[in-house]
Amino acid sequence: MNLFENQREKSGEGPLAYRMRPAKLEDFVGQEHLVGENGPLRKIIEEDQLHSFILYGPPGSGKTTLALILAEKTKSHFEYIKAVTSGVAELRAIARDAQQRWDFYRQKTLVFVDEVHRFNKSQQDVLLPFVESGLFYLVGATTENPLYELNSALLSRMKIYVLNPLTPAQIQSLLKRAISDAEKGLGSQKIKLDDNALEEIVARSKGDARTALNILETAAQIRGDSATISAEDIQETAGHFYVNYDKKADRHYDTISAFIKSIRGSDPDAALFWLAVMIHGGEDPIFIARRLVIHAAEDIGLADPQALLIAVAAFQATERIGLPEARIPLAEATIYLATAPKSNSSKAAIDMALDYVRRLPAIEVPRHIADNSHSKSHLLGKTKEYKFPHAFGGYVKQDYLPAGIENTVFYQPTENGQETKRKEFLEWIKQKTRS
């Protein structure tokens, strides 16, 4: 329970973000869908109706603060552990104590696990029977997608509550509270924050309350008491713009998904925005370039064959020159692909053909199109009946598929972009076949 001891808060010690952490639900900012009127977490906290659950959300969204408030309100014994520093032995000891606490005092136990996604499989397996039997309630906080990071058996016994980044208005509210609070905040220093500085902090924090308060505190320490903090002060003290982006986690997958879907939706501005998020967040530019190549083939295809060439060129350029210059060919390819006509006929055709091949009981190459280059191929039953299309003006009717599936169609051209020419060509072939 050491994390939630409030001695430092009362004495005004510790970082500003720590001191300003609310101790009651009425002071909590954000997450109205969870703690607003009729919110599920509000009922859990106020009525002490516990169950095991996961708090999933970005940094600075209030996960640990909600656990603090729950710890103060619940009649259950509260245990706090960090997944990164806790082992199986500690989990077993907590479970043993929880059993004794229940046997002797009929007091339930609530275990809060910070960064629960860092528990490995063996640790999660240890937790499972305790959660399943109700020996203790488990509350886990994580910035990583629990659907990928926690095993399905444990997840099936827990609810997931999703927290959102704080809105600009909510961040502003927290900053103003910190400026005016003389007991826990900066009120005694008589610091002032002009409107431009307020907006600068909001822009840099990206919905992260902890980051916003840390930026404010740093600027206040540098400028001193009674200072008016400007946007220029924030720029000088905060340095590089912060983006909550993890190259191996949920933000990585969500952002690349938004990027590709924006290109598919023919919105170059949105595509460029998500490209900028990835570049600024430190994403591997080769990963971005690779996805552009895949998208050009998968979603544009024959509607504009040039798209694949542009994407491959951007990939090669990125590979050779790297960032920051590679942002330009990546942007060029992004804009070209977003504004190109779309067709996924190539992907649909090969996927259909693959499915067909998997289901066929046997596959035999027709004799007339099999290899008959050997002078004695006829001994294997291979004939010279193949008709050379060029000898017939470019096209001649003959079967190229195995017997029994001669008329199967996989490729279905669309009316988009240059693919109309292929559709016209195939229609011409059909007419020649009928004549």
Contacts in CASP RR format, 6 or more apart in sequence:
PFRMAT RR
TARGET T0000
AUTHOR 0000-0000-0000
METHOD contacts of the structure
MODEL  1
MNLFENQREKSGEGPLAYRMRPAKLEDFVGQEHLVGENGPLRKIIEEDQL
HSFILYGPPGSGKTTLALILAEKTKSHFEYIKAVTSGVAELRAIARDAQQ
RWDFYRQKTLVFVDEVHRFNKSQQDVLLPFVESGLFYLVGATTENPLYEL
NSALLSRMKIYVLNPLTPAQIQSLLKRAISDAEKGLGSQKIKLDDNALEE
IVARSKGDARTALNILETAAQIRGDSATISAEDIQETAGHFYVNYDKKAD
RHYDTISAFIKSIRGSDPDAALFWLAVMIHGGEDPIFIARRLVIHAAEDI
GLADPQALLIAVAAFQATERIGLPEARIPLAEATIYLATAPKSNSSKAAI
DMALDYVRRLPAIEVPRHIADNSHSKSHLLGKTKEYKFPHAFGGYVKQDY
LPAGIENTVFYQPTENGQETKRKEFLEWIKQKTRS
1 71 0 8 1.000
1 78 0 8 1.000
1 79 0 8 1.000
1 80 0 8 1.000
2 80 0 8 1.000
3 64 0 8 1.000
3 68 0 8 1.000
3 80 0 8 1.000
4 68 0 8 1.000
4 71 0 8 1.000
4 72 0 8 1.000
4 78 0 8 1.000
4 80 0 8 1.000
6 23 0 8 1.000
8 14 0 8 1.000
8 18 0 8 1.000
8 19 0 8 1.000
9 18 0 8 1.000
9 19 0 8 1.000
9 21 0 8 1.000
9 23 0 8 1.000
9 184 0 8 1.000
12 19 0 8 1.000
12 183 0 8 1.000
12 184 0 8 1.000
13 19 0 8 1.000
15 213 0 8 1.000
15 214 0 8 1.000
15 217 0 8 1.000
16 178 0 8 1.000
16 185 0 8 1.000
16 186 0 8 1.000
16 213 0 8 1.000
16 214 0 8 1.000
16 216 0 8 1.000
16 217 0 8 1.000
17 209 0 8 1.000
17 210 0 8 1.000
17 213 0 8 1.000
17 214 0 8 1.000
17 217 0 8 1.000
19 184 0 8 1.000
19 185 0 8 1.000
20 174 0 8 1.000
20 177 0 8 1.000
20 178 0 8 1.000
20 181 0 8 1.000
20 184 0 8 1.000
20 185 0 8 1.000
20 213 0 8 1.000
21 64 0 8 1.000
21 65 0 8 1.000
21 68 0 8 1.000
22 28 0 8 1.000
22 29 0 8 1.000
22 65 0 8 1.000
22 69 0 8 1.000
23 68 0 8 1.000
23 69 0 8 1.000
23 72 0 8 1.000
24 69 0 8 1.000
24 72 0 8 1.000
25 35 0 8 1.000
25 42 0 8 1.000
25 45 0 8 1.000
25 46 0 8 1.000
25 69 0 8 1.000
28 35 0 8 1.000
28 62 0 8 1.000
28 65 0 8 1.000
28 66 0 8 1.000
28 69 0 8 1.000
29 166 0 8 1.000
29 170 0 8 1.000
29 173 0 8 1.000
29 174 0 8 1.000
29 209 0 8 1.000
30 166 0 8 1.000
30 167 0 8 1.000
30 170 0 8 1.000
31 41 0 8 1.000
31 61 0 8 1.000
31 62 0 8 1.000
31 66 0 8 1.000
31 163 0 8 1.000
31 164 0 8 1.000
33 39 0 8 1.000
33 164 0 8 1.000
34 40 0 8 1.000
34 41 0 8 1.000
34 42 0 8 1.000
34 66 0 8 1.000
34 161 0 8 1.000
34 163 0 8 1.000
35 41 0 8 1.000
35 42 0 8 1.000
35 45 0 8 1.000
35 66 0 8 1.000
36 42 0 8 1.000
40 161 0 8 1.000
41 66 0 8 1.000
41 161 0 8 1.000
43 49 0 8 1.000
44 50 0 8 1.000
44 51 0 8 1.000
44 53 0 8 1.000
44 70 0 8 1.000
45 66 0 8 1.000
45 69 0 8 1.000
45 70 0 8 1.000
45 73 0 8 1.000
45 74 0 8 1.000
46 73 0 8 1.000
48 73 0 8 1.000
48 74 0 8 1.000
48 75 0 8 1.000
48 76 0 8 1.000
50 74 0 8 1.000
50 76 0 8 1.000
50 108 0 8 1.000
50 110 0 8 1.000
50 137 0 8 1.000
51 137 0 8 1.000
51 159 0 8 1.000
52 131 0 8 1.000
52 137 0 8 1.000
52 138 0 8 1.000
52 139 0 8 1.000
52 157 0 8 1.000
52 158 0 8 1.000
52 159 0 8 1.000
53 139 0 8 1.000
53 140 0 8 1.000
53 158 0 8 1.000
53 159 0 8 1.000
53 160 0 8 1.000
53 161 0 8 1.000
54 116 0 8 1.000
54 139 0 8 1.000
54 140 0 8 1.000
54 141 0 8 1.000
54 142 0 8 1.000
54 146 0 8 1.000
54 150 0 8 1.000
54 155 0 8 1.000
54 158 0 8 1.000
54 159 0 8 1.000
54 160 0 8 1.000
54 161 0 8 1.000
55 62 0 8 1.000
55 63 0 8 1.000
55 66 0 8 1.000
55 67 0 8 1.000
55 139 0 8 1.000
55 140 0 8 1.000
55 141 0 8 1.000
55 142 0 8 1.000
55 161 0 8 1.000
55 163 0 8 1.000
56 142 0 8 1.000
56 143 0 8 1.000
56 144 0 8 1.000
56 145 0 8 1.000
56 146 0 8 1.000
56 160 0 8 1.000
56 161 0 8 1.000
56 162 0 8 1.000
56 163 0 8 1.000
57 63 0 8 1.000
57 142 0 8 1.000
57 143 0 8 1.000
57 162 0 8 1.000
57 163 0 8 1.000
57 164 0 8 1.000
58 143 0 8 1.000
58 163 0 8 1.000
58 164 0 8 1.000
58 165 0 8 1.000
58 207 0 8 1.000
58 208 0 8 1.000
58 244 0 8 1.000
58 251 0 8 1.000
59 143 0 8 1.000
59 208 0 8 1.000
59 210 0 8 1.000
59 211 0 8 1.000
59 244 0 8 1.000
60 166 0 8 1.000
60 207 0 8 1.000
60 208 0 8 1.000
60 209 0 8 1.000
60 210 0 8 1.000
60 211 0 8 1.000
61 163 0 8 1.000
61 164 0 8 1.000
61 165 0 8 1.000
61 166 0 8 1.000
61 207 0 8 1.000
61 208 0 8 1.000
61 209 0 8 1.000
62 163 0 8 1.000
62 209 0 8 1.000
63 141 0 8 1.000
63 142 0 8 1.000
63 163 0 8 1.000
64 114 0 8 1.000
64 141 0 8 1.000
67 80 0 8 1.000
67 112 0 8 1.000
67 114 0 8 1.000
67 139 0 8 1.000
67 141 0 8 1.000
70 78 0 8 1.000
70 110 0 8 1.000
70 112 0 8 1.000
70 139 0 8 1.000
71 78 0 8 1.000
71 80 0 8 1.000
71 110 0 8 1.000
71 112 0 8 1.000
74 110 0 8 1.000
75 107 0 8 1.000
75 108 0 8 1.000
76 107 0 8 1.000
76 108 0 8 1.000
76 109 0 8 1.000
76 110 0 8 1.000
76 137 0 8 1.000
77 98 0 8 1.000
77 101 0 8 1.000
77 107 0 8 1.000
77 108 0 8 1.000
77 109 0 8 1.000
77 110 0 8 1.000
78 109 0 8 1.000
78 110 0 8 1.000
78 112 0 8 1.000
79 94 0 8 1.000
79 109 0 8 1.000
79 110 0 8 1.000
79 111 0 8 1.000
79 112 0 8 1.000
79 136 0 8 1.000
80 112 0 8 1.000
80 114 0 8 1.000
81 90 0 8 1.000
81 91 0 8 1.000
81 94 0 8 1.000
81 111 0 8 1.000
81 112 0 8 1.000
81 113 0 8 1.000
81 114 0 8 1.000
82 113 0 8 1.000
82 114 0 8 1.000
82 115 0 8 1.000
83 113 0 8 1.000
83 114 0 8 1.000
83 115 0 8 1.000
83 116 0 8 1.000
83 117 0 8 1.000
83 118 0 8 1.000
83 119 0 8 1.000
83 123 0 8 1.000
84 115 0 8 1.000
84 118 0 8 1.000
86 113 0 8 1.000
86 123 0 8 1.000
87 123 0 8 1.000
88 122 0 8 1.000
88 123 0 8 1.000
88 126 0 8 1.000
91 123 0 8 1.000
91 126 0 8 1.000
91 127 0 8 1.000
91 130 0 8 1.000
92 126 0 8 1.000
94 109 0 8 1.000
94 111 0 8 1.000
94 136 0 8 1.000
95 130 0 8 1.000
95 135 0 8 1.000
95 136 0 8 1.000
97 109 0 8 1.000
98 109 0 8 1.000
98 111 0 8 1.000
98 130 0 8 1.000
98 135 0 8 1.000
98 136 0 8 1.000
99 135 0 8 1.000
101 107 0 8 1.000
101 108 0 8 1.000
101 109 0 8 1.000
102 108 0 8 1.000
102 109 0 8 1.000
102 135 0 8 1.000
108 136 0 8 1.000
108 137 0 8 1.000
109 135 0 8 1.000
109 136 0 8 1.000
109 137 0 8 1.000
110 136 0 8 1.000
110 137 0 8 1.000
110 139 0 8 1.000
111 136 0 8 1.000
111 137 0 8 1.000
111 138 0 8 1.000
111 139 0 8 1.000
112 139 0 8 1.000
112 140 0 8 1.000
112 141 0 8 1.000
113 119 0 8 1.000
113 138 0 8 1.000
113 139 0 8 1.000
113 140 0 8 1.000
113 141 0 8 1.000
114 140 0 8 1.000
114 141 0 8 1.000
115 141 0 8 1.000
115 142 0 8 1.000
115 143 0 8 1.000
116 140 0 8 1.000
116 141 0 8 1.000
116 142 0 8 1.000
116 146 0 8 1.000
116 149 0 8 1.000
116 150 0 8 1.000
117 142 0 8 1.000
117 143 0 8 1.000
117 144 0 8 1.000
117 146 0 8 1.000
117 149 0 8 1.000
117 150 0 8 1.000
119 127 0 8 1.000
119 150 0 8 1.000
121 151 0 8 1.000
124 150 0 8 1.000
124 151 0 8 1.000
124 154 0 8 1.000
125 151 0 8 1.000
127 138 0 8 1.000
127 154 0 8 1.000
128 151 0 8 1.000
128 153 0 8 1.000
128 154 0 8 1.000
128 157 0 8 1.000
129 135 0 8 1.000
130 136 0 8 1.000
130 138 0 8 1.000
131 137 0 8 1.000
131 138 0 8 1.000
131 154 0 8 1.000
131 157 0 8 1.000
131 158 0 8 1.000
132 157 0 8 1.000
138 158 0 8 1.000
142 149 0 8 1.000
143 246 0 8 1.000
143 249 0 8 1.000
143 250 0 8 1.000
144 246 0 8 1.000
144 249 0 8 1.000
144 250 0 8 1.000
145 249 0 8 1.000
145 250 0 8 1.000
145 253 0 8 1.000
146 155 0 8 1.000
146 160 0 8 1.000
147 155 0 8 1.000
148 250 0 8 1.000
165 206 0 8 1.000
165 207 0 8 1.000
165 208 0 8 1.000
165 244 0 8 1.000
166 174 0 8 1.000
166 207 0 8 1.000
166 208 0 8 1.000
166 209 0 8 1.000
167 207 0 8 1.000
168 202 0 8 1.000
168 207 0 8 1.000
170 207 0 8 1.000
170 209 0 8 1.000
171 201 0 8 1.000
171 202 0 8 1.000
171 205 0 8 1.000
171 207 0 8 1.000
171 209 0 8 1.000
171 212 0 8 1.000
172 198 0 8 1.000
172 202 0 8 1.000
174 209 0 8 1.000
174 212 0 8 1.000
174 213 0 8 1.000
175 193 0 8 1.000
175 198 0 8 1.000
175 201 0 8 1.000
175 202 0 8 1.000
175 212 0 8 1.000
175 213 0 8 1.000
175 216 0 8 1.000
176 193 0 8 1.000
176 198 0 8 1.000
178 185 0 8 1.000
178 186 0 8 1.000
178 213 0 8 1.000
178 216 0 8 1.000
179 185 0 8 1.000
179 186 0 8 1.000
179 187 0 8 1.000
179 191 0 8 1.000
179 192 0 8 1.000
179 193 0 8 1.000
179 216 0 8 1.000
180 187 0 8 1.000
181 187 0 8 1.000
182 188 0 8 1.000
186 216 0 8 1.000
186 217 0 8 1.000
186 220 0 8 1.000
189 220 0 8 1.000
189 224 0 8 1.000
189 225 0 8 1.000
189 226 0 8 1.000
190 225 0 8 1.000
190 226 0 8 1.000
191 220 0 8 1.000
191 223 0 8 1.000
191 224 0 8 1.000
191 225 0 8 1.000
191 226 0 8 1.000
191 227 0 8 1.000
191 229 0 8 1.000
192 227 0 8 1.000
192 228 0 8 1.000
192 229 0 8 1.000
193 201 0 8 1.000
193 216 0 8 1.000
193 228 0 8 1.000
193 229 0 8 1.000
194 228 0 8 1.000
194 229 0 8 1.000
194 230 0 8 1.000
194 231 0 8 1.000
196 230 0 8 1.000
196 231 0 8 1.000
197 219 0 8 1.000
197 229 0 8 1.000
197 230 0 8 1.000
197 231 0 8 1.000
197 233 0 8 1.000
197 234 0 8 1.000
199 231 0 8 1.000
200 231 0 8 1.000
200 234 0 8 1.000
200 235 0 8 1.000
200 238 0 8 1.000
201 212 0 8 1.000
201 215 0 8 1.000
201 216 0 8 1.000
201 234 0 8 1.000
201 238 0 8 1.000
202 212 0 8 1.000
203 241 0 8 1.000
204 211 0 8 1.000
204 212 0 8 1.000
204 215 0 8 1.000
204 234 0 8 1.000
204 238 0 8 1.000
204 241 0 8 1.000
204 242 0 8 1.000
205 211 0 8 1.000
205 212 0 8 1.000
205 215 0 8 1.000
205 242 0 8 1.000
206 242 0 8 1.000
206 243 0 8 1.000
206 244 0 8 1.000
207 244 0 8 1.000
208 242 0 8 1.000
208 244 0 8 1.000
211 242 0 8 1.000
215 234 0 8 1.000
215 237 0 8 1.000
215 238 0 8 1.000
216 229 0 8 1.000
218 237 0 8 1.000
218 238 0 8 1.000
219 229 0 8 1.000
219 233 0 8 1.000
219 234 0 8 1.000
219 237 0 8 1.000
219 238 0 8 1.000
220 227 0 8 1.000
220 229 0 8 1.000
222 233 0 8 1.000
222 237 0 8 1.000
223 229 0 8 1.000
223 233 0 8 1.000
241 280 0 8 1.000
243 277 0 8 1.000
243 280 0 8 1.000
243 281 0 8 1.000
244 251 0 8 1.000
245 251 0 8 1.000
245 252 0 8 1.000
245 255 0 8 1.000
245 277 0 8 1.000
245 278 0 8 1.000
245 280 0 8 1.000
245 281 0 8 1.000
245 282 0 8 1.000
245 283 0 8 1.000
246 252 0 8 1.000
247 281 0 8 1.000
247 282 0 8 1.000
247 283 0 8 1.000
247 284 0 8 1.000
252 283 0 8 1.000
255 274 0 8 1.000
255 277 0 8 1.000
255 278 0 8 1.000
255 283 0 8 1.000
256 274 0 8 1.000
256 278 0 8 1.000
256 283 0 8 1.000
256 287 0 8 1.000
256 288 0 8 1.000
256 291 0 8 1.000
258 270 0 8 1.000
258 274 0 8 1.000
259 271 0 8 1.000
259 274 0 8 1.000
259 275 0 8 1.000
259 278 0 8 1.000
259 288 0 8 1.000
259 291 0 8 1.000
259 334 0 8 1.000
260 291 0 8 1.000
260 295 0 8 1.000
260 299 0 8 1.000
262 270 0 8 1.000
262 271 0 8 1.000
262 273 0 8 1.000
262 274 0 8 1.000
262 338 0 8 1.000
263 271 0 8 1.000
263 295 0 8 1.000
263 299 0 8 1.000
263 334 0 8 1.000
263 337 0 8 1.000
263 338 0 8 1.000
264 295 0 8 1.000
264 299 0 8 1.000
264 342 0 8 1.000
265 338 0 8 1.000
265 342 0 8 1.000
266 338 0 8 1.000
266 339 0 8 1.000
266 342 0 8 1.000
267 338 0 8 1.000
268 334 0 8 1.000
268 335 0 8 1.000
268 338 0 8 1.000
268 339 0 8 1.000
271 334 0 8 1.000
271 335 0 8 1.000
271 337 0 8 1.000
271 338 0 8 1.000
272 331 0 8 1.000
272 334 0 8 1.000
272 335 0 8 1.000
275 288 0 8 1.000
275 327 0 8 1.000
275 330 0 8 1.000
275 331 0 8 1.000
275 334 0 8 1.000
278 288 0 8 1.000
279 285 0 8 1.000
279 288 0 8 1.000
279 323 0 8 1.000
279 327 0 8 1.000
279 330 0 8 1.000
285 318 0 8 1.000
285 322 0 8 1.000
285 323 0 8 1.000
285 326 0 8 1.000
285 327 0 8 1.000
285 330 0 8 1.000
286 315 0 8 1.000
286 318 0 8 1.000
286 319 0 8 1.000
288 318 0 8 1.000
288 330 0 8 1.000
289 311 0 8 1.000
289 314 0 8 1.000
289 315 0 8 1.000
289 318 0 8 1.000
289 319 0 8 1.000
289 326 0 8 1.000
289 330 0 8 1.000
289 333 0 8 1.000
290 315 0 8 1.000
292 311 0 8 1.000
292 314 0 8 1.000
292 315 0 8 1.000
292 330 0 8 1.000
292 333 0 8 1.000
292 334 0 8 1.000
292 337 0 8 1.000
293 308 0 8 1.000
293 311 0 8 1.000
293 312 0 8 1.000
293 315 0 8 1.000
295 311 0 8 1.000
295 337 0 8 1.000
296 307 0 8 1.000
296 308 0 8 1.000
296 310 0 8 1.000
296 311 0 8 1.000
296 312 0 8 1.000
296 333 0 8 1.000
296 337 0 8 1.000
297 308 0 8 1.000
297 311 0 8 1.000
297 346 0 8 1.000
297 347 0 8 1.000
298 344 0 8 1.000
298 346 0 8 1.000
298 347 0 8 1.000
299 337 0 8 1.000
299 342 0 8 1.000
299 343 0 8 1.000
299 344 0 8 1.000
299 347 0 8 1.000
300 307 0 8 1.000
300 308 0 8 1.000
300 337 0 8 1.000
300 340 0 8 1.000
300 341 0 8 1.000
300 342 0 8 1.000
300 343 0 8 1.000
301 307 0 8 1.000
301 308 0 8 1.000
301 343 0 8 1.000
301 344 0 8 1.000
301 345 0 8 1.000
301 346 0 8 1.000
301 419 0 8 1.000
302 343 0 8 1.000
302 345 0 8 1.000
302 346 0 8 1.000
302 413 0 8 1.000
302 418 0 8 1.000
302 419 0 8 1.000
302 422 0 8 1.000
303 340 0 8 1.000
303 341 0 8 1.000
303 342 0 8 1.000
303 343 0 8 1.000
303 414 0 8 1.000
303 416 0 8 1.000
303 417 0 8 1.000
303 418 0 8 1.000
303 419 0 8 1.000
304 340 0 8 1.000
304 341 0 8 1.000
304 417 0 8 1.000
304 418 0 8 1.000
305 418 0 8 1.000
306 340 0 8 1.000
307 336 0 8 1.000
307 337 0 8 1.000
307 340 0 8 1.000
310 332 0 8 1.000
310 333 0 8 1.000
310 336 0 8 1.000
310 337 0 8 1.000
311 333 0 8 1.000
311 337 0 8 1.000
313 329 0 8 1.000
313 333 0 8 1.000
314 329 0 8 1.000
314 330 0 8 1.000
314 332 0 8 1.000
314 333 0 8 1.000
317 326 0 8 1.000
317 329 0 8 1.000
318 326 0 8 1.000
318 329 0 8 1.000
318 330 0 8 1.000
341 416 0 8 1.000
341 417 0 8 1.000
341 418 0 8 1.000
341 419 0 8 1.000
342 416 0 8 1.000
343 413 0 8 1.000
343 414 0 8 1.000
343 416 0 8 1.000
343 417 0 8 1.000
343 419 0 8 1.000
345 411 0 8 1.000
345 412 0 8 1.000
345 413 0 8 1.000
345 414 0 8 1.000
345 419 0 8 1.000
346 411 0 8 1.000
348 412 0 8 1.000
349 410 0 8 1.000
349 411 0 8 1.000
349 412 0 8 1.000
350 410 0 8 1.000
352 410 0 8 1.000
353 410 0 8 1.000
356 405 0 8 1.000
356 408 0 8 1.000
356 410 0 8 1.000
357 363 0 8 1.000
360 405 0 8 1.000
363 402 0 8 1.000
364 402 0 8 1.000
364 403 0 8 1.000
365 402 0 8 1.000
366 399 0 8 1.000
366 400 0 8 1.000
366 401 0 8 1.000
366 402 0 8 1.000
366 403 0 8 1.000
367 381 0 8 1.000
367 382 0 8 1.000
367 383 0 8 1.000
367 385 0 8 1.000
368 383 0 8 1.000
368 385 0 8 1.000
368 386 0 8 1.000
368 398 0 8 1.000
369 386 0 8 1.000
369 400 0 8 1.000
370 382 0 8 1.000
371 377 0 8 1.000
371 382 0 8 1.000
372 378 0 8 1.000
372 382 0 8 1.000
372 383 0 8 1.000
372 384 0 8 1.000
372 386 0 8 1.000
378 384 0 8 1.000
386 398 0 8 1.000
387 396 0 8 1.000
387 398 0 8 1.000
388 396 0 8 1.000
389 395 0 8 1.000
389 396 0 8 1.000
395 429 0 8 1.000
395 432 0 8 1.000
397 432 0 8 1.000
397 433 0 8 1.000
399 406 0 8 1.000
401 407 0 8 1.000
401 408 0 8 1.000
413 419 0 8 1.000
413 420 0 8 1.000
413 422 0 8 1.000
413 423 0 8 1.000
413 426 0 8 1.000
414 423 0 8 1.000
415 423 0 8 1.000
END
